[in-house]
Every structure is written in C-alpha cells, then in structure tokens.
Amino acid sequence: MAMLRAVAQGRAVMSASCEPDLFIDGVACCDQMAAHALAHGGYIRPDGEGERLVPAVLTDAGRAVLAPAVAHVA
C-alpha cells in the first residue's frame, strides 16, 4: 500500500524494462520483488518508454485497490 500511495502522490519513477525498477523520492525501492509484482499485476505502469526512468503511474486496478485505504483514512 505504501508503494501505491507513493506512486499516487507522484513521488515515484520507474524503468520501462521487462523487470521494472521502482524509485521513490529518488531512492531505489528496497523491495524490488514487490515493485515487480505491482507492475506485472497491472497496478502500476511506467508513463513512457525507453531506457531512462519515467514517472510511475497507477492503473485503474491500482486506483481501485488504493481507494478503500484512502477512504478509511479520511
């Protein structure tokens, strides 16, 4: 959930590779296996292509998973 929140807040970038690496606040995410699972599961995606880092964005599925957590906090 914390990774999804960081992506939603615009604090994350990721590589557009087949095994995308996620960076939050300029630091490599410490759980790249979870980052890969979020990308391969269709919860986050790179907002662009190429070899450099691009912004990470939530997909519809990512927003759906995050919505109940945000409503609970509000």
HELIX and SHEET records of a PDB file:
HELIX    1   1 ALA A    2  ALA A    8  1                                   7    
HELIX    2   2 GLN A   32  HIS A   40  1                                   9    
HELIX    3   3 ASP A   60  VAL A   73  1                                  14    
SHEET    1   A 5 VAL A  27  ALA A  28  0                                        
SHEET    2   A 5 LEU A  22  ILE A  24 -1                                        
SHEET    3   A 5 ALA A  12  MET A  14 -1                                        
SHEET    4   A 5 VAL A  54  LEU A  58 -1                                        
SHEET    5   A 5 ILE A  44  PRO A  46 -1                                        
END                                                                             
